[in-house]
Amino acid sequence: MRIVIGEDSTLFREGLASLLTDAGHEIVGRAPDAETLLDVVAETQPDLAVVDIRMPPDLTDDGARAARLIRERHPGVAIVLLSQHVETKHSVELVSAGGFGYLLKDRVLDVDDFLGSLDRVAAGGSALDPEVVSRLLGARDGLAALTAREHDVLALMAEGLTNVGIARRLFLTQRTVETHIGSILAKLGLITNEEEHRRVLAVLRYLGSSGPSTGG
């Protein structure tokens, strides 16, 4: 996979580049600020851009705003946002198109899981940190009709897990998971779709339909 890294911390940027190179990926560009990131992505047309949400020049949500521009200008580029803290302002809009991930930086320490998340996003799926999912779920009163188990299943759906993955995580049968998902979609007024990531996106689109999510 051809990857661009947008990160202002030299130590973290080079450490991430080394990790990804060791995993067999090619780092085709590095950017220490949002403006350079846009230029590098335009020049290299990578498969994936891994972007820190807080980057110069403002050190607020510059990375996330750059990610939105990347999505508009280069829709074929998958995007993974990294953040030290949960900031959900741009998440729902970006994830609704697929090929998007939002992970807390601590997740990089779980190398296998992190690399798996990148592969899933590059393939057009989603990968959301559990804390991000919890923030998104907490933003909607309309989820009150769901049972506690349905909340668990929905959170794992939003993380990007398949039915098999959810079943393993919750120690349930795959058929039981399918039943829970059918119930969730019915309660949320969503049409069932056989493609897992589309169901995730549909749920997240519903979660964001009341307006911008709360920032962190």
Buried (B, 14 or more C-beta within 10 A) or exposed (E): BBBBBBBBEEEBBBEBBEBBEEBEBEBBBBBBBBBBBBEBBEEBEBBBBBBBBBBEEEEEBBBBBBBBEBBEEBEEBBBBBBBEEBBBBBBBBBBBEBBBBBBBBEBBEEEEEBBEBBBBBBEBBBBBBBBBBBBBBEBBEBBEEBEEBBBBBBBBBBBBBBBEBBBBBBEBEEEBBBEBBEBBBEBBEBEEEEEBBBBBBBBBBBBBEEEEBEEB
